[in-house]
Amino acid sequence: MINKRPEIISLTNKALERIKFIMSKAPENTLGVRFGVKTGGCSGMTYDVSYTSEEKDNDEKIVRGDINIYIDASATLFLIGSEVDWTQDKLQSSFTFKNPNETARCGCGESFTI
């Protein structure tokens, strides 16, 4: 029996639909969307979502139909167990993260601490 390892993140249907939409508008050489973490903001870390045109050796790869989602290897431990959603209202729209590893989040919600 082969044990399949759980995926690093889960995606809501809204997030997956948004990724499909942005991939339909992506530059020609784009392989997928990359989720990562970078330093910044008042709490020290921010989520990073970007196009990627390369698959790195240590990336985690999630495939949903014809959509490829890559988790940057350096962000894996920070993102384990996170749920990614797409939220949209009259003033803004963005991917949102429910991350069980967060210990604090800044007042504006743009950055976090682990």
N, C-alpha and C positions, 0 to 999 in steps of 0.2 A: 504494500500500500504506500502510495506517495503522498506525503503531507505537503499540501500547498501552503506556503507562507502567506500570512495576511498582507494586504497592501498597506503601504505606509500611510496613505490618506484615503478618505472616501470622498466622493463627489455627489452632490445632490443633482437631481435631474435638471434644475435651473442652471447650475454651474456647467454641466456637460453640454447643455444646449448652447450656452454662451460660448464655450470653447469651440463648438462646431461652427458657430457663426463667425467668430474671429479667424478661425482657420480658413474659412471660405474667402476671407479678405487678405490672407497672409501673403507675404512675398513668395515668389515662385520656389525658392530653394528651402523653404521652411519644412522641417520634419514634424514639428509639434510645438507644444507649449511646455515651458520649463517653470516649475515652482521651486523657489529657493528662499533663503533668508539672507539679509545683508545687515550690516551695522548702520544705524541711523535712528533718527527720532529722539524724543526726550527720554524714552525708556530703554534705548540701546539697540533694539533690533526691529527690523521691518520685514514684512513679507514681500517677496519679489516674484512677479509673474511676467514672463517674457516669451517671445518666439525663440525657438532654437533651430539652428540649421546643422547641428552636429549632435551625435549620440556619443557621450563620453563613456569610457569603460566602466566606471563605478556608478553610473546613473541607475536609479531605479526606474523602470519603465512600466507604465500602466497603459494598456491598450483597450479602447472602447470602440468597437467597430473599426472605422478607418481613422480614428483619432488617436494620436500618440501623446501621452503626458509623461514628462520626465521630471523626476525628483533629483535635484542636485545632490550629489553624494555628501557634500559638506553640510547640507541642511537636514539630512535624514533623521538624526537624533532629535532635532528641534521640532520636526513635523509629525513624528509617529503618533498615530491615533487622531490626527486632525480631520475635521470635516470641512470641506470647501463648498461654499454656497455662492450664488450670485444674487445680489440685492440691488434693487433699483427703486428710486422714489423721484419726486419732482425735482430735487436739487442735486442728486448724485447717483452714480451707479458704480459698483465695484465688486470684486471677489471678496468674500468675507471668510474668516477662518475661525472655527471653534476648535481651539487647541487645548487639550487637557494638560499640557505641559507648562502653559503660561502661569506665572506666579503673580504678575501684575501687568496692567495695561495703562498707557497714558490716558489722560482725560479726553483727548480728541479721538482716540482709538486707532491712531496710525502706527503706533509702535508698542512693543511689549518686552517683557523680561521673562527669562526662564531661569 
